[in-house]
Amino acid sequence: MASTWARTRALERVVALGVAGLEDRDLRRRVLAVLGEVIGFDAYVWLLTDPVTAVGAAPLAQVPCMTELPALIKAKYATTVNRWTALQGQVPPAGLLSVAAAGDLARSRVWREVISRYGIGDVASVVFSDQYEPATPSRHDTGPVVLTLGDDLRITSRTAASQAWLDVLLPPGPDEQAVPASVYNVAAQLLAAEEGIDHHPAYARTHLAGGFWLTLRAARLSSGQKRPTYAGGGAAIVVSIEETSAADRLDLFSRAFGLTAREHELLSLLATGSDTRAMARQMSLSELTVQDHLKSIFTKTGARDRVTVLSRSLGTRR
């Protein structure tokens, strides 16, 4: 057990990393290295989630059961035991699997179906808020990206462009193939919603280290057309990957900087090219009040003017 001094020092180092302006994957790796000095653990999964749907994307993981990753993710989404969406409402938002299962780990679906075979003694889960960065210009369009999966989350088919996009979502190491964990996450959320485990929709928006946003969505193939079926007996699950829309980027930007509903509405009108007079008319405000809202937006986002805040929120170059 680490001393109080060691834990305090570790906290100070984590805080310093948080303001160092690191890319998200580098930040997470460094934080894990610090935590490993004061907390004993043998495996980890740290993923970012969409702030609206709470669906995971951009995972960073080192687990002994990588070959069973689809089954692990499916089980994690399909249980209420220490589910991150449930932990988020707790104080503190953390918990041990052994405690949540009242000492009987077999009550956990994740334990029963996957991790019990890998010598894992317990699982600690914690949920915390994270900041999203503004988008930057999009990449060249390489064609539609669509994958189909069975209820076991195994990919059964994909469009030609999908591999390149998966490599961007989760860059593989040398001589490795990208693991489509983000695809598994949205598909698992669809199954969880179908089973009544969680009500959030099956999509996630994720910011890439390369500087732009992607949206992943999962849905069933329409029952009105001929379709393949799988072991679960249902229609195939389809996951699409596309560049995040301007409206969604504005939503993420507003959430990241804590803009109020009024400020978000004003920013959305600003993005359409409305001037102060037009925004005042559409929002039923005085022009002075609009100016006050704009000043508040500039203060919260660190932008100096309208052009700068739009370039950051929409991912365009000034």
N, C-alpha and C positions, 0 to 999 in steps of 0.2 A: 504494500500500500504506500503510495507516494505521500510525502510529508505535506503539511499545509503550505510551507514555503514553496515547494516544488509545484503544487497546484496553482498557487497564486502567480508564480512566475510563468507557468504555462498559459494562464489566462491572459497575462500581459502580452505574451508573444502572439497569441491568437488575435488579440485586438490590433496589434501592430500590423499583422498580415492583412487584416481586414481593410486597412486604409492604405495599403501599399500599391493599389492599382493593378493587381495581378490579374491575368486571365483566369476564368473560373476554374479550369481544370488544374492549373498550377497552384491556385489558392487552396483548393481542396486537398491536393497532395501534401502541401506544406503543413496545413492544419492537422491532417492525419498523422504526419510525422511527429508533430508536437504532442498530440494526444497520446500517441504510442509510448511516450516517455513517462506518462503518469497513469495511464489506464491500460491494463493488459488486454489485448484482443488479438485474434489470429486471422480474422477475415472482416471485410467491411463491404458495405454498399452505400454509396452517397450519390443520390440523384437530385437534380433540380426538378421542380414541378411547376406546371402552369399555375399562375396565381388565381385563376378563376375555376378551372376544372380539378385542380390538384392531381392531375395525371402526370406521371413521371416522364422525364426526357433527359438527355445528356447524362447518362449514368457514369459513375466512376466506381468500379467494383473489383474486388479481389476475393473470390469465394472458391471453396474447394469443389463446388458442384457446377462448374461452368457448362459441362456437357448437358446438364439438366436445367439450364437457365429458363427455357420456356415454362417448364413445370413449376419452377420456383416462383417466377413472376406471377403465373396464373394463381397459384395457391395464396400468394401474398395479397393479391387483389380480392380474392374470393373469401376473405375472412374478416371478421370485425375485431379479432383479438390483436391488440396493439396496432391496428390499422392507423396509418398516419393521419387520416381524416378524423379519426376519433381522438387520437393523442393531442391533436391541435387544440381541442377544447379543454384539455386538462391543465392543471397548474401543479407542478411544472409539466410541460408537454413532453414527458419522457416516461419510459417504463421498461421493466424486464419481462421477458416472455414467461419466465417461471412464475412470476408474481401474477401476471394476467391470467395464467392457466391454473392458478391456485396450487402450484406445485406439481401438477400432473401435465407434463409437456405433451402427452398424447392427445390432449384436448385441442391442441393447436394443429390446424390443417397444414401449415407450413412445416411443422415438425414431423407430423405423420407421413406426409407425402414425399418429402425431400430430405430435409437436413438431418433427420435422425440417423441416416446412414453414413454420416461424415464425421462423427465424433465431436460434434458441437455441444458444448455444455449449456449454454444459455445465449440469448440474444437481447442486446440492449437497443432500444429504439428511441430516437429523439427527433423532434420536429422544430424547425426554426424558420423565420422569414428570411428571404434573400432578395437582393436588389437585381433588377434587370437593366442591362445596358441598352442605350439607343441603337437602333439599326443603322447599317451603312448600306451602300448600294448593292443591288442583287447580283448574283452570279449569272453567267450566260445560261440561258434555258437549254437544257439537254433533253427535253421531251417529257411527257407525262410519267409520273412515278407512281405506280400502283402495284401492290402486292396482295395476294390472296393467302389466307391461312385457314387451317382447320381448327376445330375447337380445342385441339391439343397445342395450339399456337405454333405448329410447324408450318413453315412457308411452303406452299404448294406450287405457286407460280409468281412471276414478276415481270414487269416490263423491262426492256433492255437498259433503260437509263437508271434503274433502281440501284444497281451496285455502286455506281459513282456517287450517288447521293448518300447511300449508307456509309460509304467510306468517309464522307464529310461529316455526317452525324456523329460517328464514333470512329475516329481514325485508328486503323489497325496497326499493330507493330510489324516489324520486318517479317516477311514470309507468313503473315497471318491474314485471315479474312475478317472483315468487319462483322461484329456481332450486332445484329439488328435489335438491340434491347429496347430502343425507343418504340419500335414497331410492336414488340411484344407488350409494352406497357399500355398503349392505347387499345390494343386488341383485348388485353386482360380486363381493362376498365369496361369495355363493352360487355364482356361476359359477366362482370360483377354487377353492372346495371341490370342486365337481363335476369339475374338471380335475386335482385332486390337487396344486394349487399350494400350498394352505395348509389346515390342518385346523380352524381356528377356525369356530364356528357363525356363521350369517349373521344376527346381531342386534346392536343397539347401543342403549345407554341414554345419553341426553344431557340435561344440565341446561340449562334455558332461562333467559335473562336475566329473564324475567317471574317466575321463582321456582318452577318445578316441573319434574318429570322426565317425559320421554317415552321409550318403547321402540319401536324400529323392528325389524321382523322380515321376512325374505324366505324364500319357499318356492315350490315348484312347485305348480301346480294338480294335484289328484289325478288319477292316470292312470285312475281308475275312472269318470270322468265325461266327457261330451262337452266339449271345450275347444278354443279357438283355438290354432293353432300359428303360428310365425313363421319368419323366415329361417333361424334356427338349427335348425329342425326339432323343437324341444322344446316342451313345454307352456309356457303363459304363466307368467311369474314374478309372484308376488303379494307385495306389500309392505303390511304393516299398520302403523298407527301408533296407539299407545294410551298411556294414562297408566301409568307404571311402577308395578308392584305394591309393596305394603308390604315384602314379603320382599326384593325387589331393592333397594329404597331402603335397607333395613338393611344389605344386603351392600355397597353403594356407600359408605355412611357408615362402616362398619367399615374398609373398605380405605383411605378417605381419611384416617382418623386412626390408622392402623396398629394397630388392635386385634388381639389374638391370637385364635386359633380359640376358645379358652375364653371370652374376653371377648365375642366375637361371639355365641356360643351363649347366654351369659347375657343379653346385650342382646335377643336374639330371644325368650327366655322372659319377660323383663321386659315386652316389647311385648304379650304375651298376657295380662298382668295378674297374673302369678305374683308372690307375695310372697317374702321371703327364705327362709322355711322351705320353701316349695314348690320354689324354684329349687335349694336345697341338696339336697333329696330327689331331684329329677330329674337333677341333675348328679353325684350321689354325692359331695358335698362337705360339709364342715362349714359352718355358718352364718357362722362367722368368716372362712372362706376366701372365701365369696360376698361378704361385706362388703369384703374386701381387693380382690377383682376389681372391685367397683363403684367403689371409690376410685380404682383405676387407670384405669377408663373415664372418670371425672370429670376426672382430671388430664389425660389425653390429649385430651379433647374440650373442656375448658374449661367444662364444665357444673357447676352447683353441686349439683344433686340429680337424682333419677330423672325427675321430671316434665320438667325442662329437657332432659335428654338424649333423652328420647322425643319431645318436641316438635320437636327439631332433626332427629332421624334419620327420623321418619315424616312430617314436614311438617305438623304440626298446630299450631294456635295454643294457647298456654297459657291 
